[in-house]
Amino acid sequence: MKDYDYLIIGGGTAGLAIMFNAVSTQAKVALIEKGLIGGTCHNVGCVPSKMLIYPADLILTIRKAAKLGIMAEISNIDFGSIIKRMRQYVDDGREKLEEMVMTIRNLDRYSEEGHFVDDYTVEAGGERIRAKKIFIASGSRNQIPPVRGIESVDYLTNESLLNLDQKPESMIIIGGGYVAVEYGHFFASVGTKVTIVEEGNRLVSHEEPEISYLLKEEILKRMQVHTEIHATEVRKDRGGCVVNGKHRETGNKLEFTAERVLIATGRQSNADLLKVENSGIDTDGKNYIKVDEYLETTKENIWAVGDAINKLMFTHSGDREAEIAWHNSMNDKKRKMDFNTVPHAIYTQPTIAAVGMTEEQAGKDHEILVGVARYSDIVQGDVMMEESGFAKAIVEKGTEKILGFHIIGPHAQILIQEVTNVMARGGSINDIRTGMHIFPSLSELIPEALRNLKEVSPIRDNS
């Protein structure tokens, strides 16, 4: 048995943030990470995907330039070069992280899979490790749906597609969430014939319905999209794969054929691999670790953050959770994690960004005002000939506090930050109105949406 002051399970960005804090106290620290340092985000998630999506954005910008009177032509798209640049960036970043971890003297690293065997005790690589305080940042893994025949084909995930050296001529994407629409955008931009097959009735179903509908309308211009289709079977075909599906409402059967299949149906917690129940840690029905508002589990002095808990699977959220969990482990005065002010973005085209509640969520417990402004309502939107994008504000009547804000259109991920800052400080719409916005600029979209606020009927819960 080896005893430590702190044990961190998971070497992703959240786990590393806690680890660096722990070793700075000169305490005895252990890190368990079987996989690659940097975790999902750096190695197979946010970083590599955005390295691929930015070139896709440029390709689309060039192709759209004609409407502005610019006749540009793309003579060649070097898929191999785009992939190589992404891999090099990821590898270089991971090597720097590895070097930083290796130089820490008061840190023991275990590069094996670990699991709890008793209270505050984990076994890793045949060795038992006990710690006074434990932080679980164990992350998540791809969730593969139980579709008949799926194991018989060499399907892709967001991880394995990064190993492609050649562009697939055609691709079926099973799923309609963030990963599906982001990689659908990338592959369609580089010339792959893309078909998205989604079981739900709309894409990115956690977004506002109007945003989901506009996104589908826009990407239908570049790829095929089929919603309400339940995939029933996947099988090999000469030179590719076949996906059979059934329409959820009509029962009609459909068949899709492509060179490759990408599975993008979500992720699942790794908590089941940790056997957390052996240390008295409770999970929910989906194997996510239960935490209180201070991110402490049902076992005292054990905290969980990031994808291990059933909250928001965003790197910036996990990093903030790590900051708060560490603070709460060291101080009597605790801090709560405010999940309602966590922004997010979807890097497809058009880009989507949001923070806070949807209209449906807010309308259940609040009297609300809703305001919408289109990019074409402001001069800079007209300059860009942006005809379909819009912003939607959801405000509490009386207090004028912003409950939610949603944008679809150019630079949405940048525009949302102003609203996020106001919400995080508990401010109101006056905090946005007080500051001047440059004319003409896209930033005018935010106050424009707030100028259009109207009262809406309350949403009744008839369940």
VEXDREN-2710 file (C-alpha; in Angstrom, 1 decimal):
% VEXDREN-2710
k/r/px/py/pz
1/MET/0.0/0.0/0.0
2/LYS/1.2/3.5/-0.9
3/ASP/-0.2/6.5/0.9
4/TYR/-0.6/9.9/-0.7
5/ASP/-2.0/13.3/0.3
6/TYR/-3.8/13.7/-3.1
7/LEU/-4.8/11.2/-5.8
8/ILE/-6.0/12.4/-9.2
9/ILE/-7.7/9.9/-11.5
10/GLY/-7.5/11.2/-15.1
11/GLY/-4.8/13.1/-17.0
12/GLY/-7.0/15.3/-19.1
13/THR/-7.1/19.1/-18.8
14/ALA/-9.3/19.1/-15.7
15/GLY/-7.2/16.4/-13.9
16/LEU/-3.9/18.1/-14.8
17/ALA/-5.2/21.4/-13.5
18/ILE/-5.9/19.8/-10.1
19/MET/-2.6/17.9/-10.2
20/PHE/-0.5/21.1/-10.8
21/ASN/-2.3/22.7/-7.9
22/ALA/-1.6/19.7/-5.7
23/VAL/2.1/19.4/-6.4
24/SER/2.5/23.1/-5.8
25/THR/1.7/22.5/-2.1
26/GLN/4.8/20.2/-1.9
27/ALA/2.4/17.4/-0.8
28/LYS/2.7/13.7/-1.9
29/VAL/0.7/13.4/-5.1
30/ALA/-0.3/10.5/-7.4
31/LEU/-1.8/10.6/-10.9
32/ILE/-3.5/7.7/-12.6
33/GLU/-3.8/8.0/-16.4
34/LYS/-3.7/4.9/-18.6
35/GLY/-4.2/6.9/-21.8
36/LEU/-2.6/9.9/-23.4
37/ILE/-1.7/12.9/-21.2
38/GLY/-4.1/15.8/-22.2
39/GLY/-7.1/13.5/-22.3
40/THR/-9.9/13.7/-24.8
41/CYS/-9.8/17.4/-25.5
42/HIS/-6.2/17.7/-26.6
43/ASN/-5.8/14.3/-28.3
44/VAL/-9.0/13.4/-30.0
45/GLY/-11.6/16.1/-29.2
46/CYS/-11.7/19.9/-29.3
47/VAL/-8.1/20.6/-30.4
48/PRO/-7.8/18.2/-33.4
49/SER/-11.4/18.8/-34.6
50/LYS/-10.9/22.5/-34.7
51/MET/-7.6/22.1/-36.5
52/LEU/-9.6/20.4/-39.2
53/ILE/-12.7/22.6/-39.1
54/TYR/-10.9/25.9/-39.6
55/PRO/-9.7/24.9/-43.1
56/ALA/-13.3/23.7/-43.8
57/ASP/-14.5/27.2/-42.8
58/LEU/-12.1/28.8/-45.3
59/ILE/-13.2/26.5/-48.1
60/LEU/-16.8/27.5/-47.5
61/THR/-15.9/31.2/-47.3
62/ILE/-14.2/31.0/-50.7
63/ARG/-17.1/29.1/-52.2
64/LYS/-19.5/31.8/-50.9
65/ALA/-17.4/34.7/-52.1
66/ALA/-19.2/34.8/-55.5
67/LYS/-22.3/36.4/-53.9
68/LEU/-20.1/39.4/-53.0
69/GLY/-18.8/39.6/-56.6
70/ILE/-15.5/37.8/-55.9
71/MET/-14.9/35.0/-58.4
72/ALA/-12.5/32.7/-56.6
73/GLU/-11.7/29.1/-57.4
74/ILE/-10.2/26.3/-55.3
75/SER/-7.8/24.4/-57.5
76/ASN/-6.9/21.7/-54.9
77/ILE/-7.7/20.6/-51.4
78/ASP/-4.7/18.7/-49.9
79/PHE/-6.5/16.4/-47.4
80/GLY/-3.2/14.8/-46.4
81/SER/-1.6/18.1/-45.6
82/ILE/-4.6/19.2/-43.5
83/ILE/-4.5/16.0/-41.5
84/LYS/-0.7/16.1/-41.1
85/ARG/-0.8/19.6/-39.7
86/MET/-3.4/18.6/-37.2
87/ARG/-1.5/15.5/-36.0
88/GLN/1.8/17.5/-35.7
89/TYR/0.1/20.2/-33.5
90/VAL/-1.5/17.6/-31.3
91/ASP/1.7/15.6/-30.9
92/ASP/3.8/18.7/-30.1
93/GLY/1.3/19.8/-27.5
94/ARG/1.2/16.4/-25.9
95/GLU/5.0/16.1/-25.8
96/LYS/5.2/19.4/-23.9
97/LEU/2.6/18.2/-21.4
98/GLU/4.5/14.9/-20.9
99/GLU/7.7/16.8/-20.3
100/MET/6.1/19.0/-17.7
101/VAL/4.6/16.0/-15.9
102/MET/7.9/14.1/-16.0
103/THR/9.9/16.9/-14.3
104/ILE/7.6/17.0/-11.2
105/ARG/9.5/15.4/-8.3
106/ASN/6.7/15.0/-5.7
107/LEU/4.5/13.2/-8.3
108/ASP/4.1/9.5/-8.9
109/ARG/2.4/8.6/-12.2
110/TYR/0.6/5.3/-12.8
111/SER/0.1/4.6/-16.5
112/GLU/-2.3/1.8/-15.9
113/GLU/-6.1/1.5/-15.6
114/GLY/-7.2/1.9/-12.0
115/HIS/-10.3/1.0/-10.0
116/PHE/-11.5/1.4/-6.4
117/VAL/-11.1/-1.6/-4.1
118/ASP/-12.0/-0.1/-0.8
119/ASP/-12.6/3.3/0.9
120/TYR/-10.2/5.9/-0.5
121/THR/-8.2/3.0/-2.0
122/VAL/-7.5/2.4/-5.7
123/GLU/-5.6/-0.4/-7.4
124/ALA/-3.5/0.3/-10.4
125/GLY/-1.1/-2.0/-12.1
126/GLY/-1.2/-4.5/-9.3
127/GLU/-0.4/-1.8/-6.7
128/ARG/-2.8/-0.4/-4.1
129/ILE/-2.9/3.4/-3.6
130/ARG/-4.6/5.2/-0.8
131/ALA/-5.1/9.0/-0.5
132/LYS/-6.6/11.4/2.0
133/LYS/-8.2/13.4/-0.8
134/ILE/-9.2/12.0/-4.2
135/PHE/-10.3/13.9/-7.4
136/ILE/-12.0/11.9/-10.2
137/ALA/-11.6/13.3/-13.6
138/SER/-11.9/10.0/-15.5
139/GLY/-13.6/11.4/-18.6
140/SER/-15.8/9.5/-21.0
141/ARG/-15.7/7.3/-24.1
142/ASN/-17.6/6.8/-27.3
143/GLN/-21.1/5.3/-26.9
144/ILE/-21.6/2.7/-29.7
145/PRO/-25.3/2.0/-30.3
146/PRO/-26.5/-1.7/-30.3
147/VAL/-27.1/-1.8/-34.0
148/ARG/-27.1/-5.2/-35.6
149/GLY/-23.9/-6.0/-37.5
150/ILE/-22.1/-2.8/-36.4
151/GLU/-19.0/-4.8/-35.1
152/SER/-18.6/-6.4/-38.5
153/VAL/-17.6/-3.1/-40.2
154/ASP/-14.6/-0.9/-39.7
155/TYR/-16.6/2.1/-38.5
156/LEU/-15.1/5.4/-37.6
157/THR/-15.4/7.4/-34.4
158/ASN/-14.3/11.0/-33.6
159/GLU/-11.0/9.3/-32.5
160/SER/-10.3/6.8/-35.3
161/LEU/-11.1/9.3/-38.1
162/LEU/-8.0/11.3/-37.1
163/ASN/-6.0/8.4/-38.4
164/LEU/-7.3/8.7/-41.9
165/ASP/-4.7/9.4/-44.6
166/GLN/-7.1/9.6/-47.5
167/LYS/-10.4/11.4/-47.9
168/PRO/-13.4/9.0/-48.0
169/GLU/-15.4/9.6/-51.2
170/SER/-18.6/9.1/-49.2
171/MET/-19.6/8.8/-45.6
172/ILE/-22.7/8.0/-43.5
173/ILE/-22.8/9.7/-40.1
174/ILE/-25.1/8.0/-37.6
175/GLY/-26.1/10.6/-35.1
176/GLY/-27.1/14.3/-35.2
177/GLY/-25.3/16.0/-32.3
178/TYR/-22.3/18.2/-32.1
179/VAL/-19.8/15.7/-33.4
180/ALA/-22.0/14.7/-36.3
181/VAL/-22.6/18.2/-37.6
182/GLU/-19.1/19.4/-37.0
183/TYR/-17.5/16.5/-38.8
184/GLY/-20.2/16.6/-41.4
185/HIS/-19.2/20.1/-42.1
186/PHE/-15.5/19.2/-42.4
187/PHE/-15.9/16.2/-44.7
188/ALA/-18.5/17.8/-46.9
189/SER/-16.2/20.8/-47.3
190/VAL/-13.2/18.7/-48.4
191/GLY/-15.4/16.9/-51.0
192/THR/-16.8/13.8/-49.3
193/LYS/-20.4/13.0/-50.0
194/VAL/-22.0/13.1/-46.6
195/THR/-25.3/11.6/-45.3
196/ILE/-26.4/12.2/-41.7
197/VAL/-28.9/9.7/-40.2
198/GLU/-30.4/10.9/-36.9
199/GLU/-32.9/9.1/-34.8
200/GLY/-34.5/12.2/-33.3
201/ASN/-36.8/14.6/-35.0
202/ARG/-34.1/17.3/-35.3
203/LEU/-30.4/17.9/-35.3
204/VAL/-28.5/19.3/-32.2
205/SER/-31.7/18.7/-30.2
206/HIS/-30.4/20.5/-27.1
207/GLU/-30.5/23.8/-29.0
208/GLU/-33.5/26.0/-29.6
209/PRO/-35.8/24.5/-32.2
210/GLU/-35.5/27.5/-34.5
211/ILE/-31.7/27.0/-34.5
212/SER/-32.0/23.3/-35.2
213/TYR/-34.3/23.9/-38.1
214/LEU/-32.1/26.6/-39.6
215/LEU/-29.0/24.5/-39.3
216/LYS/-30.7/21.6/-41.1
217/GLU/-31.9/24.0/-43.8
218/GLU/-28.4/25.3/-44.4
219/ILE/-26.5/22.0/-44.3
220/LEU/-29.0/20.4/-46.7
221/LYS/-27.4/22.6/-49.3
222/ARG/-24.2/20.6/-48.9
223/MET/-25.2/17.1/-47.6
224/GLN/-28.1/14.8/-47.1
225/VAL/-29.9/14.8/-43.8
226/HIS/-32.5/12.2/-42.6
227/THR/-34.1/12.7/-39.2
228/GLU/-36.4/10.3/-37.3
229/ILE/-34.5/7.3/-38.8
230/HIS/-33.7/4.5/-36.5
231/ALA/-30.6/2.6/-37.7
232/THR/-31.5/-1.1/-37.6
233/GLU/-28.4/-2.8/-39.3
234/VAL/-25.0/-2.0/-40.6
235/ARG/-23.2/-4.4/-42.9
236/LYS/-20.3/-4.6/-45.3
237/ASP/-20.8/-4.0/-49.0
238/ARG/-18.5/-4.2/-52.0
239/GLY/-16.2/-1.2/-51.5
240/GLY/-18.1/0.2/-48.5
241/CYS/-20.9/-0.1/-46.0
242/VAL/-24.7/-0.2/-46.0
243/VAL/-26.8/1.2/-43.2
244/ASN/-30.5/0.1/-43.1
245/GLY/-32.9/2.2/-41.2
246/LYS/-36.6/2.6/-40.4
247/HIS/-38.6/5.8/-40.1
248/ARG/-39.9/6.1/-36.5
249/GLU/-43.3/7.4/-37.5
250/THR/-44.2/5.8/-40.8
251/GLY/-42.2/2.6/-40.5
252/ASN/-40.8/3.1/-44.0
253/LYS/-37.5/1.3/-44.6
254/LEU/-34.5/3.1/-46.0
255/GLU/-31.1/2.0/-47.2
256/PHE/-27.9/4.2/-47.3
257/THR/-24.6/3.2/-48.9
258/ALA/-21.2/4.8/-48.5
259/GLU/-17.5/4.1/-48.3
260/ARG/-17.3/4.7/-44.6
261/VAL/-19.6/5.0/-41.6
262/LEU/-19.0/7.4/-38.7
263/ILE/-20.6/6.7/-35.4
264/ALA/-21.5/9.9/-33.5
265/THR/-24.2/8.9/-31.1
266/GLY/-22.8/10.4/-27.9
267/ARG/-20.5/9.5/-25.1
268/GLN/-20.7/7.6/-21.8
269/SER/-19.0/8.0/-18.5
270/ASN/-15.9/6.0/-17.6
271/ALA/-17.1/5.7/-14.0
272/ASP/-18.2/2.1/-14.4
273/LEU/-14.6/1.2/-15.2
274/LEU/-13.5/2.7/-11.9
275/LYS/-15.9/0.6/-9.7
276/VAL/-16.5/3.7/-7.6
277/GLU/-19.2/1.8/-5.6
278/ASN/-16.3/0.1/-3.8
279/SER/-15.5/3.4/-2.1
280/GLY/-19.1/4.3/-1.3
281/ILE/-19.5/6.7/-4.3
282/ASP/-23.0/6.8/-5.8
283/THR/-23.7/7.0/-9.5
284/ASP/-26.9/7.8/-11.4
285/GLY/-28.7/5.4/-13.7
286/LYS/-26.2/6.2/-16.5
287/ASN/-23.0/5.5/-14.5
288/TYR/-22.3/9.2/-14.0
289/ILE/-20.9/10.1/-10.6
290/LYS/-23.3/12.0/-8.4
291/VAL/-21.9/15.2/-6.9
292/ASP/-23.4/18.1/-4.8
293/GLU/-23.3/21.7/-5.7
294/TYR/-19.7/21.9/-4.5
295/LEU/-18.7/19.0/-6.7
296/GLU/-18.1/16.6/-3.8
297/THR/-19.3/13.0/-4.3
298/THR/-21.4/11.1/-1.8
299/LYS/-18.1/10.1/-0.1
300/GLU/-16.4/12.9/1.9
301/ASN/-13.1/14.2/0.5
302/ILE/-13.7/12.7/-2.9
303/TRP/-14.6/15.1/-5.7
304/ALA/-15.6/14.5/-9.3
305/VAL/-15.4/16.8/-12.3
306/GLY/-15.6/16.9/-16.1
307/ASP/-17.2/14.1/-18.1
308/ALA/-17.3/11.9/-15.0
309/ILE/-20.4/13.8/-13.9
310/ASN/-23.7/14.1/-15.7
311/LYS/-23.4/17.8/-16.4
312/LEU/-21.9/19.6/-19.4
313/MET/-19.2/17.9/-21.5
314/PHE/-17.2/21.0/-22.4
315/THR/-13.5/21.5/-21.7
316/HIS/-14.0/25.0/-20.3
317/SER/-16.7/23.7/-18.0
318/GLY/-14.4/20.8/-16.7
319/ASP/-11.6/23.3/-16.2
320/ARG/-13.8/25.6/-14.1
321/GLU/-15.1/22.5/-12.2
322/ALA/-11.5/21.5/-11.4
323/GLU/-10.8/25.0/-10.1
324/ILE/-13.8/24.9/-7.8
325/ALA/-13.3/21.4/-6.6
326/TRP/-9.7/22.2/-5.7
327/HIS/-10.8/25.4/-3.9
328/ASN/-13.4/23.4/-1.9
329/SER/-10.9/20.8/-0.9
330/MET/-8.6/23.5/0.6
331/ASN/-11.1/26.0/2.1
332/ASP/-13.9/25.9/4.7
333/LYS/-15.7/28.6/2.7
334/LYS/-17.0/26.6/-0.3
335/ARG/-17.8/27.8/-3.8
336/LYS/-20.7/26.5/-5.9
337/MET/-20.4/25.6/-9.6
338/ASP/-22.8/27.6/-11.7
339/PHE/-23.7/25.5/-14.7
340/ASN/-26.3/28.0/-16.0
341/THR/-23.5/30.4/-17.1
342/VAL/-21.5/27.8/-19.0
343/PRO/-21.4/28.9/-22.7
344/HIS/-20.9/26.5/-25.6
345/ALA/-20.3/26.6/-29.3
346/ILE/-20.9/24.2/-32.2
347/TYR/-18.3/24.7/-35.0
348/THR/-20.4/23.7/-37.9
349/GLN/-21.6/26.1/-40.6
350/PRO/-23.5/28.2/-39.7
351/THR/-21.8/28.4/-36.3
352/ILE/-23.9/28.0/-33.2
353/ALA/-23.3/29.4/-29.7
354/ALA/-25.4/29.6/-26.6
355/VAL/-25.4/30.2/-22.8
356/GLY/-28.1/29.6/-20.2
357/MET/-31.6/28.3/-20.6
358/THR/-33.7/27.7/-23.7
359/GLU/-37.1/29.4/-24.0
360/GLU/-38.9/26.2/-23.0
361/GLN/-36.7/25.7/-19.9
362/ALA/-37.0/29.3/-18.8
363/GLY/-40.7/29.5/-19.4
364/LYS/-41.5/26.8/-16.9
365/ASP/-40.5/28.7/-13.8
366/HIS/-40.2/32.3/-15.0
367/GLU/-42.2/35.1/-16.6
368/ILE/-40.1/35.8/-19.6
369/LEU/-39.5/38.2/-22.4
370/VAL/-38.1/37.0/-25.7
371/GLY/-36.3/39.1/-28.3
372/VAL/-35.0/38.1/-31.7
373/ALA/-32.7/40.0/-34.1
374/ARG/-31.4/38.8/-37.4
375/TYR/-27.9/39.6/-38.7
376/SER/-29.7/41.4/-41.6
377/ASP/-31.2/43.8/-39.0
378/ILE/-27.8/45.4/-38.5
379/VAL/-25.6/47.1/-41.0
380/GLN/-22.6/44.8/-40.6
381/GLY/-24.9/41.8/-41.2
382/ASP/-26.0/43.4/-44.5
383/VAL/-22.4/44.1/-45.4
384/MET/-21.7/40.4/-45.1
385/MET/-24.9/39.5/-46.9
386/GLU/-25.8/37.3/-44.0
387/GLU/-29.5/36.6/-44.7
388/SER/-30.5/33.8/-42.3
389/GLY/-28.5/34.0/-39.0
390/PHE/-30.1/35.4/-35.9
391/ALA/-29.8/35.9/-32.1
392/LYS/-32.4/35.1/-29.5
393/ALA/-32.5/36.6/-26.1
394/ILE/-34.5/35.2/-23.1
395/VAL/-35.0/37.6/-20.3
396/GLU/-36.8/37.4/-16.9
397/LYS/-39.6/39.9/-16.8
398/GLY/-39.2/42.4/-13.9
399/THR/-35.6/41.8/-13.0
400/GLU/-34.5/42.0/-16.6
401/LYS/-31.8/39.4/-15.9
402/ILE/-30.7/37.4/-19.0
403/LEU/-31.7/33.7/-18.5
404/GLY/-30.5/32.5/-21.9
405/PHE/-29.0/33.7/-25.2
406/HIS/-28.7/31.8/-28.4
407/ILE/-27.0/32.7/-31.7
408/ILE/-26.6/31.0/-35.1
409/GLY/-24.4/32.7/-37.7
410/PRO/-21.0/34.1/-38.3
411/HIS/-18.7/34.5/-35.2
412/ALA/-21.4/33.3/-32.9
413/GLN/-18.8/31.8/-30.5
414/ILE/-17.2/35.3/-30.1
415/LEU/-20.5/37.2/-29.8
416/ILE/-21.8/35.1/-27.0
417/GLN/-19.0/36.1/-24.7
418/GLU/-20.4/39.5/-23.9
419/VAL/-23.6/37.9/-22.7
420/THR/-21.8/35.2/-20.8
421/ASN/-19.8/37.8/-18.8
422/VAL/-23.0/39.7/-17.8
423/MET/-24.8/36.5/-16.8
424/ALA/-21.8/35.3/-14.7
425/ARG/-21.8/38.6/-12.8
426/GLY/-25.6/38.3/-12.2
427/GLY/-26.2/41.4/-14.3
428/SER/-29.1/42.5/-16.3
429/ILE/-29.7/43.8/-19.8
430/ASN/-28.7/47.3/-18.7
431/ASP/-25.1/46.0/-18.4
432/ILE/-25.1/45.5/-22.1
433/ARG/-27.0/48.6/-23.0
434/THR/-24.7/50.8/-20.9
435/GLY/-21.6/50.1/-23.0
436/MET/-21.5/51.5/-26.5
437/HIS/-21.2/49.1/-29.4
438/ILE/-19.1/50.0/-32.4
439/PHE/-21.1/50.9/-35.5
440/PRO/-21.1/49.1/-37.7
441/SER/-20.1/45.8/-36.1
442/LEU/-21.6/42.4/-35.5
443/SER/-21.6/43.2/-31.8
444/GLU/-24.7/45.3/-32.4
445/LEU/-26.6/42.0/-32.8
446/ILE/-26.7/41.6/-29.0
447/PRO/-28.4/44.9/-28.0
448/GLU/-30.6/44.6/-31.1
449/ALA/-32.1/41.4/-29.8
450/LEU/-32.6/43.0/-26.4
451/ARG/-34.4/46.0/-28.0
452/ASN/-36.9/43.5/-29.5
453/LEU/-38.0/41.9/-26.3
454/LYS/-41.7/40.9/-26.1
455/GLU/-43.7/39.0/-23.5
456/VAL/-44.6/35.4/-24.3
457/SER/-47.2/33.1/-23.0
458/PRO/-46.0/30.9/-20.0
459/ILE/-45.1/27.3/-20.8
460/ARG/-47.3/24.9/-19.0
461/ASP/-46.0/21.6/-17.7
462/ASN/-48.7/19.1/-18.6
463/SER/-46.8/16.0/-17.6
END
